[in-house]
Amino acid sequence: MIVVPAIDLLGGKAVRLRQGRYDDVTVYDEDPAGRARGWRGKVPLLHVVDLEGAKAGALVQREAVGAILRAFEGDVQVGGGVRTRESFAAYRALGAARVVLGSAAVSDPELVRALATEEPGRVVIAVDARDGYVAIDGWTQATRVRAVDLVRAMADVPLAGVLYTDVARDGTGVGPNVEATAELAALTHVPVIASGGVGSLDHLRALAARGVAACLVGRALYEGAFTLEEAVEAAA
């Protein structure tokens, strides 16, 4: 299993939200590009989210995202408010290897299909769920779309991955939703990336044991629960 460090951007700083709530923010790094530079060469992929963009529906923190891309010098997947062809193109023009689309997978699935067909292996869909149902618009809006149904509907699309987040666990360290993640992984040939709740090396081992392809790690790294090197070893 691949370990993917995550940088969530708010006001140009690396932060974490608890359960996706914008009123419960912890600032971890004033220099996210420096953080990305420190991870260079240790992992094959970095995950970046423009939290302001996620609410605005467009790329907001262009300068901060660009600085991270230049510092990491490896593959970076970027998301946050990508709901149009123009937003997708803007991230790709900055140098993002992959672009994450969340809300658009529900509100405009034909756009997701078109972009993935035009650029196979460059589109990741974010399936962010509360109690099994997808949340959109920076997790601020609930839908009646089941996560499993969304993944099934995209099974024939040449995606780079499916990023699954259990919103209730995100930023809590209580552990990922291993069963739900494994269930999604069984529904698709596309790699599933687990997200939300990783707080220990045992959490990573549990996901790896169920055949999950990759896992995002954020707060646990920032708070020193383990090092990136230890996470990579545990997930191998």
C-alpha positions, 0 to 999 in steps of 0.5 A: 500500500502506498502512503500519501501525505496530505496537505490541506491549504487554508490561507496559504497554510497547512491545516487540518479540519476536524470532520470537515468543519471549517470552524474547527481548524488546526494550523500545522505549518506556515510553510507547506512548500517547505513541508513538501520539500522535506517529503521529496523522494520519500513517497511517489505521490503527494495529495493537496487540497485547496480548502478555500477552492472547495467552497468557492468552486474554483482554484483560489490558492494558486500561488501556494499550490504552485509552490508545493508542486515545485518543491515536491518535484514528484507526482502531486494530486490536487483538488478543491473546487474542481467542478468545471473543465476550466478548473481542471485545466488550471490545475493541470497547467500548474503541473498537477499529475492528477486532479481530484473531482468530488462534487462534480462526480455527483452534479456533473458525471458526464464532465468527469467521464469526458475529462477521464476519457480525454486524459486517462489516468489523470482524474481521481474522484473523491467519494466523501461520505457520511453514514454511507451517503456522499457529501459535496461542496466542501462536505457542506451539503449532504446528498442521497447518493450512496457512495457504493452507487457512485463508485459502481456508476463510474466503474467503466471510466478510466480513472486514476483512483477513487479517494474515499473519505469517511467524513465523520472520522477525518482528522480524528485519529480514531481509525479509518473505516476499513470495512467501507473502504474495502467494500468500495475496493471490491466494487472497482478495478480502479485503485481506492485511496483511503482517507480519514481517521488514520492515527496509528501504524496499526491503522495503516496495517489494517488497510494494507491487509485488506488490499487497499491500494493507498492511504492518505495521512495528514494529522498523524504526521503533523502531530508526530504519531509516527514518521513518514518513514515508519508509515511507509514501512508499516504499509509495505 
